[in-house]
């Protein structure tokens, strides 16, 4: 069972999305998702052009496998490389080779449109570092994320997130091995997900509490513990408020007239 960076990233956003992707469910076209992909591709091209300017033509290569191509001393940058082991595979946007104290250090690089880097993005670059360490038997000291309109470079100390990523990998393996899907939770990410319509239809069929967008996860768990799983079940618990004393007096006055 191989966990890809796509599966890893999808799990960070939504467990159901990760499960459906792994099972090979067909996804419906999503206009927002397609528009977002165009923006990401365009930004990626700009980042690569900016990155390549720092290297000579014979110092970078497209789509290299790090173990084979980085044996060549002149290669300092691999664009869109593939890293694969028996357990995980990753496709970072680039890998830079630095020579520090006569030793080569391989640094994973990713690009992000965001002005402020999220924790999920730091976990993803750490995933790349773990994949690289399994292939090269060398752990990158850090990862780079080039982001925002000004193409700012952020150095991520990936070792800080190693335990978190390994824990997430365990959870993904358990999810994939399980024959039943995880509990469905509709969230903000749904609007940009390829499985938006499928998940909404699934929730509608089940009459699931997750259809109530204002209800938090904690509130849902409390209701589940009480044996309430559908909106219909919840509706039977509704009790109208008792009128207060002032309201009662008004009602009496109205009846007296």
Order of alpha helices (4+ residues) and beta strands (2+ residues): beta-alpha-alpha-alpha-beta-alpha-beta-beta-beta-beta-beta-alpha-beta-beta-alpha-alpha-alpha-alpha-alpha
